[in-house]
């Protein structure tokens, strides 16, 4: 089972993170949480562990309207929120990878028709954000 939507972009890591934030915002998502995985691993396990993962951030994206509908339909879905979006780049990579959770995962776990409606909307929005990010192309200069 595939549980993410993935896009590889020819952007430096920092720029990919910024453009990902912007593309998500255009689709009504705010960032509730942010985990710098490389920094966390470096702090907890040492420099070698941080270097092994490369640049890696998890953005906890939330569209309040969709989250409210999902929780009203099934309060347990809070365990699957927010929608995680990963921006990562290995140390020797020339491109940056952006991955979003596939909201259809919630439907497979729930089966609730109201959850399906929310997941379909979230899926459309997350895919649109990736499309926007993919169309942005490399930065000038």
N, C-alpha and C positions, 0 to 999 in steps of 0.2 A: 504494500500500500504506500502510495506517495502521500506525504503529509505536508509538503511545502510547495510553494511556487518559487522558482529560482531564476535569477537574471544575473548575468555577468556583464559588467560594464568596464570600459577602458578608462577608468577614472582613478586618480589617487584615492587612497582610503579616506582621508579627511573630507575630500570633496564629495565622495560617494555618500558618506554619512550625512553631510549637510543637504545634499540633493534628495536623499531618501526622506529626511525630515520634511522638506518642502513638499515633496510629492504626496506624502501621507496627509499633511495639513490641507492640501487641495481637496482631499477626499473626506475631510471632516474628522481626521484622527489627530488627537493630541498624544504626547508622549508622557505617560504616567511614571514609568520607571526606566532606568538606564543602568545597564550592568557592563562595565568595562572588564571583559573576561580576562584579557591579557594582564591588566593591572592586578586583578584579584588573584590570578594564579601566581603572578610574580610575588605578591605580598605573602600569600599563604604557603606556596610551595617552592619559591625561589626563581631566580632569573631564568634558569634553563626551561622551566615549565611554561613561563610566560612567552619566551621566545619560540617554543615549540608550537604554540597555538597561533602565533602571529597577531596582527591587529584583528580584534574581534569584539564587537559590541552587540548587546541584545537590547533593542528598544521595545518597551512595553507600550504598544499603540492602542488607544481606546477611542472609539467613536461613541460618545455618551448616549446618543439616541438608540444606537444598535445595542449597546450594553444594557440599557434600561429595558428594552423589549426582550432581550434574551433572558435576563434575570426574572422578569415578570412571568415569562413562560416556564422557566425552570430554574429556580434559585440555585441549584447545585452547579450550574454552569459557571458560577464565579470561580470555580477551581480551574477553569480553562481560560479565564480572562486575566489580563488583557491579551490582545493578539500580539504574539511575539514576532518581531522583525529583526533579522540578524544581518549585520554588515560585517564581512570578514575578508581578510586578505592575508595569505601566507607570506612569509618573509621573502621568498623568491618569486612570488607571483607578479605578473605584469598587469593583471586586472583585479577588480574587486567584485566579490559575489554578494548579492543581496537576496535574502530568502525571507518569505513571509509564511506564516502558518496557513494551511489550507483550511478555511473555516468549515468545509464540508466534514472535517474530522468530528466536529461537534455533532453534526447530524447523524453520523455513523454511531456515535456513542449514545445519542438521545433517542432518535426516531420521532420526536415530537414535531408535528407539522409547523407549529409556530417557530420553533428553533430553525427549521429548514428555511423559512422565509428570511429570518435574520441572517443566517449563514449565507444564503444566496446574495443578499445585499452586501454583506461584508466581503464576500468573495469578489463581487463585481468591483467594489471600491479598491480592494487591495491589488487586484490585477490592473486596474486603471493606474494606480500609483506606480506599479512596476513599468507599465507601458510609458508613462510620462518620463520616468527615470531613464528608460532605454532610449527614448527619443532625444534626451537632453544632449547626448554626445559629450565629447571631451571639452574641457574648458579652453577658452581662448587664451593665448599668451603664455 
